[in-house]
Amino acid sequence: MYVGYDENLKSASFYNDAITVAKNMGKDVILSRKLAHKLQSEMQQRDAYEKTLQFNQYVKDLVDSKQPELLIIGIPNPIMKYNHKLLYGLGILPHIICSGVQSDLNILCLQHGMYKKLFFDELSQHCKYRLGGSADFFNIANVSSMPDLSSSDSGKPEINYLNLKSDFVLQSIKDMNIDSHYLFNALNNNSSKNACEAIQNALTDNVHLMI
């Protein structure tokens, strides 16, 4: 997903000085591993409140020193549990990160599925009240999943994943016919490019909020 963002942000001359902070996003992304290490190495040493304040201070120091026009923060881990057996961190780490910063725009990555408008509405509301900002854009990923029923007997539930081609994902986006939210596929160059242009326009419209 991040590869598509990175290439199209650069090709579109989105901003001249974009500082990207995320977990394991590659060699062209500065401070990514440092940030991931900072968050994970102290997970057992500090409670959520202290980690939130620490992350807020870290971002403030970064912005003060680098003076970027754009700061992209890639958030690891799911934003909620899958079910009562597959907890996936309970969305605690995304909650800490999002509570530590005030974002101007949010992009949510979803596994592939045929979703209804109500699903996107409720998920956006979940992000608003749990993470401090509604989801503006949804990347529909090239993977779908379902529980492995055969693993239930062992007491260790697992998930089966299926990789999908971008053409199939794009057709699904078209078939969902959602016009209230922006859906795209980051691994398709045209879809990612169009999304980046829409993101640029949305941030430009919100520029008054950052002054």
N, C-alpha and C positions, 0 to 999 in steps of 0.2 A: 504494500500500500504506500509506504513512504517513498519508494523509488519513483512511483508515478507522480507524487506530489513534488518531489525534489526536482525532477527533470523538467516538469512543466512550469514550475515556479521560475526556474532559471530561464527557460526558453521564452517565457512570456515577459521577461524582465519585470517580474511581479514587484519586487523591491530590490534596491541596490545592495542592501545590507541585511540579509535575513539570518538570524541566529536560530538554529534549530536544536532543541533539546529533546532527546527521546532515548528510549532504551534500545541499544543494539541496532541503530539505524545505519551503521556503516562508517567507512573511513572519512567520508566527506562531511560528516556531521560532528561538530565540535562538542566537547563536554558531555556527550551522551553516556559514555561508560562511567565517567566520574559521577554523573547525576544518579545513575542506576545504583552504583556502589554506595553512594551517600544515603540513598533511601533504604536499601536493603540491609546494609551492614549494621544499622542501628534499630532494626525492627523490633529486636528483643530488648532493647535498652531504654526506649522512650515510649511513652504512651502517645495516642493519636494527637492529642492537643499539642504536646511539645513538638512532635514531628511536623505538624502543620505550620507552626510558627517558624521552625527551622527551615522548612522549604520556602516559606514566604520570604525569609531573610536571604536565602540563597538566590532566589530569583531577583530580588531587589538589587543585591550586590552585582549580579550578572548584568542586569540592565544598566546599572549605573556605570559599570566599567566598560561595557561594549557599545552602549547607546545604539541598539539595533532599531531598525524601522519595523521589524516583524519578529516576534518570538513565537515559535511553534513548540508546543510541549506535547510529546507523544506519551500517552498514559498507558502503562502496562496493566495487565490483568482485567478480567471481566468486571463490569460495573455492578453485578448482582450475582447471587448464587443461581446455579442451574436448577436445582431442586433441593430437598432437605437432606439428600445424601451426597450430592456433588456441590460442595459449598463454594469452591473457587475463590477462597479468600473473603467471601461475603461482601465484596466490593469495597473493602476498607481502604486499600491503597489508592484507588481512584478517588475516593471520598477525601482522603487526606490531601492529595495533590490539588484537587479542584477547590477545596476549602482554603488552600494556601494562596490562590491567585484569583483575580477577577478577569475572566476571559471575555473577549469581544465577540467571539464566534466559536461554536463547538461542532466538531465533526465526529460522528459515531460510526464505528465499524461493526457491521452485522454479518453474521453467517447467512448464507443464501437461504431464502424461503419465500413463499408466496404470501406476503403480508397484506393485511387490510389497512385502510386509512386509520381506523381506530387504534390499531397497534402502534403506528408511528406517533399518533397523538398522545397516547398514554406513555409511551417510552420517552417522548420529549418532555412530558410533564414530570416523569420520574427523574430525568436529568436535571430539570429545573429545581426541584425541591430537595433532591438528594445530593446533587453535584454543584448546585449554585447557578446553573444556566441551562436553558432548554437546548436541545440538539437542533442545529440548523441544517446540517447536511448529513446524509447517510451513505456511507460506502458499503455496497453490497459485495461481500467478499466472494472469492472463487472456491468456497468450501461450504459444505453443509454437514450436519451432524445428526446423529440419533443415538439414543441409549443402546448399549450392547446388552440385550436381554439375557444372554447366556452368562453374563458376569454376575447377575443378581444372586445366584446361588452361592457364589464364593464370598459374598458379603463385601466385595470390593467393586462397586459399580464403575463402569467404564463407558467411554463414548467412542462410537465409530465415526470416522470422518471420511468424506467423499470429496475429492478434488473435481472442480468443474472448469470448463472453458469459458473465457470471457464472453464469447458470442452467446452462449446459453444464458449467462447471467444477464447480459444486456436485453435479451429477449424477455426474460422474466421481469426485468424492470419495466419494459414497455407494456407487458401484459398486466402488471399491477396497476398501471394507470393512476399513479399518485401525483397530484399536482399541488398538494398543500405542503409538501416537503421536497427537498432536492435529493434525488437518488442518483447514484453514479457507481461506476466500477473503476477503481483506481488502477487496475492492471491493464485496462484498455486505454491506449494513448489518447484517442479522441475524447473518450468519456472523461478521462482525468484532466485533459486540457480544458475542456468546457467547464468542468467543475472548478478548476483554478481561476478561470475568468469570472465565474459567478461568485467565488469567494472574494476575489479582488473587489468586485463591485459592492458586495455586502460590507466589506471592511471600509471601503471608501464612503459608503453611506453612513457608517457608524463612526466616522472619524471625529465627529463633534463630541463623542462620548469619551474620547481619549485626551481631549484638551483640557 
